[in-house]
Amino acid sequence: MKRFIILFCQRQIRLWWIGLIILVFLASLSLAEIPKMINYQGMLTEESGDPITDTLDLEFGIYTQETGGTAEWSEAQNQVSIIDGLFNVILGSVDPNGVNLDFSEPYWLEVVVEDDTMPRIQFTSVGYAYRAQRADTADYALGGGGGAGSPWIFRITDGGDTTVTTGGRWGIARYGNTLYGDADSTHVNLGVACVTGVDGQSYKYCTVSGGRVNTAGGQYTTVGGGLNNTAQGDYATVSGGWNNNASNGLATVGGGYGNTANGFRATVAGGSDNAAGSSHGAVGGGFENTAGGVYGGVFSGHSNLAGDEVADTGAFVGGGYGDSATGMFATVSGGRQNNASGDWATIGGGRNNVSNHVSTTVAGGYNNEATYQYAFVGGGQTNTASEQYTTVGGGFHNSAIGRWSTVAGGIWNSAGNQPGDTAAFVGGGSYNAVIAMFGTVCGGHGNYNEGEYSVICGGYKDTLTSGADHSMAFGKGVWVDTSYRVVFFDGDNSGRLGINRDDREGGINYPIHVGTDATNGNGAHLTVEGYWNGASSKTFKTDFQSLNGEQILAHISSLPVESWRYKGSQGRHIGPYAEDFAQIFGVGTVREDGEIENKYLASSDVAGVALAGVKELIQQNQELKQTIQELRQMIAELERAK
């Protein structure tokens, strides 16, 4: 006598899961017909317990009761191969309709081997994978639910506007369904959840992958997990976190807490209580940051604002605390409580800085202001650039007020006191002021320049009045009230002006003293009496040559000497011309081209020629005197001889 033994091995359990996965996959993609076949394995032995190896005919029937009744489905499979007692068949592989049952109630399987009927065995979860508990239509959704306290795993909904709010552990839902956890919110959501809009529109293709009390309420929306997150705009996404909301089309919240992306294509990557309120706005992270303008962005930090209205296009705050960029394409890179409110305005960092006009810039520092178009403050404290194209490089309490004016640095300096003080410049120092168009103070302390196009090079409390246009001053207490003047030092502070000379070699002993040292032939100077002394020591000279006095006189005789005036001048002078002098005497500076300079004369050369001529005349005069003396003696002797 043969004995039939039914085995369910681990392999069958694995196949059940594979079948379940295939079921979900097909339902989500195309709603195609699920293969209605069941893999079944058993063992046949002899009465002695020895396994059978044979080919036998088997019949299978499925009943709704354990004994008796009529088979709901049956199928014969002939010539089934049994090896070492084991056989494996696929129920429904012979019937063209497969195992055409809905598994909406318990079923038992009966196996008949060669007219020997075996006791029926109740189906477990393999067959019920068709339905995942309720599959009247196997419509577009799978989801958690099933009534309060139900222990089920999956549930198939009808695709309508059903709302599942109690029961269930996790699930999948589509087409107008929303999915929550238990009433006590202790379980998770996993899958797709959709809700019906206030206008009655039924959304679809929504996903809630995990977490609890999450809602995906627009078409193609996604919530990845977390708690109390909502994706309401079409194609919106909340990846995770807590109390986040992506409420407009293509809006995204990456995570964090209390973040809101309610602009079209707006993004909040993370952080806490951040908001991207206009289209294409973005907040990278941080706390209580807001991107309120179109294409606006806050990278990170605390309580920063990039655009306080939609028109603040492209505003950006990189980080820091309490910074605001509220102009179109305005930028604050970081720092604390900085405000860039002008279009294209920029603040690099620092604290309490203001850049509130078109294309103004404050690079950093504290309490600086660039308040008119294209103005710039580089840094420092309490500096102001208040007219167009004005610049303050740094320092403390400096101001550039005149148009295009500049204060490079220092303390309490001002370039201009009204817009008309164009291009005024202060290089540095302290308490310097330029109150004139194109006026300059290079540095020093307490200098005041009111002369247009005039310069104070530095020093202490020098003054150029409004009457000193095109003038220059340097020293201590210099006061100039006349145009076209250059004054170095003043009063008791006569000073010295060295040219190519310093105190290391011979010193600067005169008001003007040239030459690099006392021995190289360039030690000319202006005496305190007002005379110009050229370098003429024999020790400075070389290549000595004697002069022909008669030739000198001949050259002098041929040298044109006239009275003349310099062009543009009324003064009259007498003297030779450089061209004639250089050609006749062959003296003068040798130019780089090797020719003798013929447009300028050295006073020493003119004096030298004159002295040489005088010497020759003296010699000739002495010779004449000697001749005259001799002739007088001869005449006297002749008269005595008469």
C-alpha angles and dihedrals in degrees: 000000000000126000125208117215121186117210128191106195132188088261090065090052090053091048089052090058091046090052091050092051091050089050094054093043095053093044092053096046111040111340088241121171111282113230105256097213132117126207110228131185131185145159131237122200137174119253086262090059095252112140118249124237108192147102113260141170114247131191124200129197133178119212135183091224136048095242135016126002131096125297114256088204135005139178137178121217114191130203095016110182115237116192120183087344096303125116133173126198137169112229111222095027092111100038108077089220093048118215092338099193129118095217090223091142137027117293135194127207121222121195123196117196116190091331090314109123116209124208113272120258122208118240117246126195097310096082093036091061083088088073114018087219102312123029109153092145103000086222126179101298145062119191151161120260132078101163134301112316096005112152095207123130105208133024130187114215127201096248095245129113094294116151117206110199105153137046128016134087104227139337153143128267136175142177109038100341130122124202129208135164128252120315089262090054092234098127134068136247119229124179138015124340128181134179134199115253125237088256091057093255113151111222125208145191094040124154135205106178100182148319123081139283090011123149131203103191109167135058115289091001123154137202111185098194143288128103133305094352122154131198106186106156121082110272089006120151137201108182096191145297129102133300094354123152131198101184106167138059115296090355117154136200113184098194143286127104133306095352122155130200104182100151124091108273089357120156137203110181097192145295126102134302093351123151134201100191106170134054116288091004119146139195116190097196143288127105132307094348121155132202101194103160129075109272087004121149143190114193099194144306132094132303095348123156128207104187126348093209137029093257091064089094119189097000114163138192117186098196143292127105131301094352121151133196105186103158127087108281089353117158136204110180095193145297129104132306096343120157125206103179101154123091109267088003119154137202116183098195143289126103138298093358123154129208104172109157139063113303094346119155137203109181095194145293129104132304095350124152134203102186108168134052117295092359117150136202115183099195142286124105135304094352122153133202102185108166133058115289092003120148137201111182097195142286127107131309094347122153134197105197106154118083111270089002125146140205109188096193145296128104133301094352124148132197106201131342096221136028092259092066087092121195095355112169137201116180098195142285123107138298093359121149135192113195100172142079111271090355121150139203110182096195143292127108134300096354119156125198120186096155119107115240088003131132137212104194094200136280130117129313096335117165134205109186127210087267093060101080116162091013135128134210139180132169138053121321094347112169121192123181100166132079124245095025131137114197125179113190122336144227112343090000096078094154127176131270112212120193114198087341138097140175096275096079114040095323132245102287102164138052088259118019123172132192133066094252142353098268110045097082096254102095097116115148147173112247123225086248089061100256124133112229116195123203106266108149114135086231088067093053141074142169094055119197131186120236130230103231096199090050090049090053090048090052091047089050091054095043113105111233117182144158114257148153130233112246111266092018133097096206117109125217141178123223149100128284121254094230092056094041094051093046096047100040101026094223134127141077117323111232126219090263090060095250124121114257106256103178100060133049130207110226089222091060093052091047091046093053090047091050092047090051091048091050091051091048091049091052092047090046091053090049090050091049090051091049092047090050091051092047091051090053091050091050091049092051091049092052092049089052095058 
